Amino acid sequence: MLQSLRKPGPMTLVLAVLLLAGQAQLGIPGTPTSTAQPPAGLAPAAIETLTYDHFGVPDPAKAVEWYAKYLGGQPGPAGEPNDRLLFGKTRFIFLKTDKPLPSAGSAVDHIGLSVPNLAAKIRELQTAGVKIVTPIQEEPGLFKHAFIEDPWGAKIEVLQDPETLGFHHVHLRAPDPEGAFKWYLEMFGGERKKLKGRVDALKYGEVWVLAEKGEATPSEGHAIDHIGWRTTMDLNAKATELKAKGVKFTTEPRPFRDIHISYVEGPAAVKIELLQR
């Protein structure tokens, strides 16, 4: 689908970044629980690491077609609705939404996808009429990258990192990135690491979560509406645990199709879906 074809209904990419209880790897149930790094002087505490699961857009069929054609998403998972596709084990879920705002500048600013040959991919996207926001640049010590925008306003960083091909990262904005990292570690586990030994980040399996210092608008209503973490434990029990830590629930746990879902608010008003499959 070409960039000029922006007439289909608005779309919101729900990047389901669902971090699962008791799972260290992105979207893979049953992997061992990782342990968040405790502050100096405190004994390590086991933190249930939730699994990164998905995100979302407004015209599901068109979005699935576009992301499969231009960015390599794969159909699936089998048995689930056809409003989604997979990048590795991560779901991109597309939700019908009225007039989503561009993701740039929101609490979920953009996502990153890594390709083997960045120059060839950008030439392909330019030929297809996809909007190139920023041409290829090289960040010394990191990688080459460029920014594009999908037909519904989701900002996407396309980069060349041979160590992590496919879905690479979620890039958040927050006035206090350090505080945001600590919040995610306490609530969802993960590993505190540095991308390429240089950039502060969290790691969930193969996927990075980055945070940039800056003011941000709430993610709800933007082209990347929310991110998600998935738990294998009873969702009501997980909700009780998180509420005891002060987490704000905007939607209480409830059944939806064959799963249970809820929504919480993260740092800088990131909308976060918690679900139990």
Secondary structure, 3 states (H helix, E strand, C coil): CCCCCCCCCCEEEEECCCCCCCCCCCCCCCCCCCCCCCCCCCCCCCCCCCEECEEECCCHHHHHHHHHHHHCCEECCCCCCCCEEEECCEEEEEEECCCCECCCCECEEEEEEECCCHHHHHHHHHHHCCEEEEEEEECCCCCEEEEEECCCCCEEEEEECCCCCEEEEEEEEECCHHHHHHHHHHHHCCEEEEECCCEEEEEECCEEEEEEECCCECCCCECECCEEEEECCCHHHHHHHHHHCCCEEEEEEEEECCEEEEEEECHHHCEEEEEEC
